[in-house]
Amino acid sequence: MNVIQAPPPRADARPGRPAAATLGLVDVDIHPRAHSHADFKPWLSERWWRYAQEYGPRARHGFTGGQPPFPKAQPLACRRDAWPPGGGTPASDLGFLRSHHLDAHGIDIGVLNPLQPSGQGDRNNGFSAALCHAVNEWQLETWLRPEPRLRGSVVVPYEDAAASAAEIRQRAGDPNFCQVLMMSRTAEPAGNPRYWPIYEAAAEAGLPVAFHAFGYSGWAMTNTGWPSFYIEEVSEHATSCQNQVTSLVVEGVFERLPTLKVVLIECGFAWLPSVAWRLDRHWRHLKGEVPHLRRAPSEYIRDHIWVSTQPMEEPEVGRHLRDVMGWIGWDRILFATDYPHWDFDDPRAAVPGTLPEEVRRDIYGGNARRVYGF
């Protein structure tokens, strides 16, 4: 009987790391979590620390009381094996995150996107700015300086554009930070001029602006009110980013700031071509309303928008996914795991093996290195 033996492992392949990631594996979506607001105390003034204790955060968001909507089998929307053995919540312990994710999957560079608590979207703009600043300092001291594989996102109080711009300029030139972080649900569409100081400061600093799913707009997450089910909320991530892309293009943000880069994280991407096609069709008939647009909307999208792989749409016919990715641009797609959340994507299986090796190589690392300048 012939015994078929597995081929020896490649020299450049680490445990859990795809062999195609020859330029290094870059994960653009890791969610660190603080144990409590007490973690931020060293960087909060006495006034804001007292405020945090006496009043706490008050996000512009409805229906947040009681239990969160996540499936009970995945507390905090996290993988059950992501809870540190020494206690605490998932992604709150650097040592465990190193071994459980960075080492186990061969992550060369990981981008942190703090979500909760982050200070973004708080109804008190002063507290929002103070907490965002503290979160950035916490990233530096707790994660980025101790672990050279990690990069941070500049968390900004995006409903206060002036304070956001000041925070961005304070971090400009610090190689520990690689992007500015906003949420996909803002109080007004993201292209509104009230947000332009954020984009101007980001472009000035050479930092991409990332829109991550979720947010605290104060409005229902759908155009017709509050949904009944969690599945509706997670499906809405895509539509919130559709609105933001449309607004950024139509308001002329990219015409005003030709060097600005925008990264869409955890919002899917198969919808992007159809949004561009629809915009182009309308633009041909309605150019008079937006004379500041000198090119077709799809051209701005292709030049200024990057997307992440998680969550990736999986059509029944594989070539349909390849067609969508090809339209967006093979150099515009960045790999993400969404660690430590329940819908985490294992890098060994996330990118279809039917794609050419050079394409998978760039998705796993080359594209992120170019857009972020790693």
Stockholm file with secondary structure:
# STOCKHOLM 1.0

chainA/1-374         MNVIQAPPPRADARPGRPAAATLGLVDVDIHPRAHSHADFKPWLSERWWRYAQEYGPRARHGFTGGQPPFPKAQPLACRRDAWPPGGGTPASDLGFLRSHHLDAHGIDIGVLNPLQPSGQGDRNNGFSAALCHAVNEWQLETWLRPEPRLRGSVVVPYEDAAASAAEIRQRAGDPNFCQVLMMSRTAEPAGNPRYWPIYEAAAEAGLPVAFHAFGYSGWAMTNTGWPSFYIEEVSEHATSCQNQVTSLVVEGVFERLPTLKVVLIECGFAWLPSVAWRLDRHWRHLKGEVPHLRRAPSEYIRDHIWVSTQPMEEPEVGRHLRDVMGWIGWDRILFATDYPHWDFDDPRAAVPGTLPEEVRRDIYGGNARRVYGF
#=GR chainA/1-374 SS CCCCCCCCCCTTCCTTCCTTCTTCEEEEEECCCCSSGGGGGGGSCHHHHHHHHHTCCCBSCSSCSSSCSSCTTSGGGBCGGGSCTTSSCTTCCHHHHIIIIIITTTEEEEEECCCTTCCTTBSSHHHHHHHHHHHHHHIIIIIITTCTTEEEEEECCTTSHHHHHHHHHHHTTCTTEEEEEEEEECSSCTTSGGGHHHHHHHHHHTCCEEEEEEECCSSCSBTTBCCSSHHHHHHHHHHHHHHHHHHHHHTTHHHHCTTCCEEEESSCSTTHHHHHHHHHHHHHHHGGGCTTCCSCHHHHHHHHEEEECSSCCCCSSHHHHHHHHHHHCGGGEECCCCBTBTTCCCTTTSSCTTSCHHHHHIIIIIHHHHHHTC
#=GC SS_cons         CCCCCCCCCCTTCCTTCCTTCTTCEEEEEECCCCSSGGGGGGGSCHHHHHHHHHTCCCBSCSSCSSSCSSCTTSGGGBCGGGSCTTSSCTTCCHHHHIIIIIITTTEEEEEECCCTTCCTTBSSHHHHHHHHHHHHHHIIIIIITTCTTEEEEEECCTTSHHHHHHHHHHHTTCTTEEEEEEEEECSSCTTSGGGHHHHHHHHHHTCCEEEEEEECCSSCSBTTBCCSSHHHHHHHHHHHHHHHHHHHHHTTHHHHCTTCCEEEESSCSTTHHHHHHHHHHHHHHHGGGCTTCCSCHHHHHHHHEEEECSSCCCCSSHHHHHHHHHHHCGGGEECCCCBTBTTCCCTTTSSCTTSCHHHHHIIIIIHHHHHHTC
//
